[in-house]
Amino acid sequence: NAGVTQTPKFQVLKTGQSMTLQCAQDMNHEYMSWYRQDPGMGLRLIHYSVGAGITDQGEVPNGYNVSRSTTEDFPLRLLSAAPSQTSVYFCASSYTTGNTEAFFGQGTRLTVV
Amino acid sequence: GEDVEQSLFLSVREGDSSVINCTYTDSSSTYLYWYKQEPGAGLQLLTYIFSNMDMKQDQRLTVLLNKKDKHLSLRIADTQTGDSAIYFCAEYGAGSYQLTFGKGTKLSVIP
């Protein structure tokens, strides 16, 4: 049982490049989300999904796209990377929201130069 | 709006108790959580408390909730060097899909 798997673990991008951060879970969780973690800022929600085919914006969605074509996968796309997107990105999944544990991936450390 | 506040740093000696405090603003919060993040790792759920409880104990961990003051605390008894990490307080508001995190408290344990 792998839990939540994120790839890659590290990435360096040039300004203007695009890339996709992958997230997969094998727990049949309905709810998946992407957070970014910045020093002194805690974790901020980028996008979330309450099930396959359903996504919505979180607190800081600008510059990011998501899709949820399957229950297992929830990729995060950076359309045109900017230095302000340098951060550590975490994907999380849970059975539902509320009284349920959210399981986190190990994170992707992204640097945009 | 929802806001969760924590102090950023705490330093304790090995064997002492640690108390990490958190305040939140959403009075409709149903569940409040403590997550632990070790260096270079993701977040791991330590414990959670439902809003109709005022205390929960789990081995070395004690969570206290003062709903009137919107204050949550995490006490770690007999703190060990392995407890050194960042601890996040988080809440789900009623009907909210968003888990709102505090900025995290970095706990340093001095041997």
Interface residues (C-beta under 8 A of the other chain):
Chain A: V4 Y31 S33 Y35 G40 M41 G42 L43 R44 L45 Y48 V50 D56 G58 E59 F90 A92 T97 G98 N99 E101 A102 F103 F104 G105 Q106 G107
Chain B: V4 L8 T30 Y31 G40 A41 G42 L43 Q44 L45 Y48 F50 F88 Y92 S96 Y97 Q98 L99 F101 G102 K103 G104
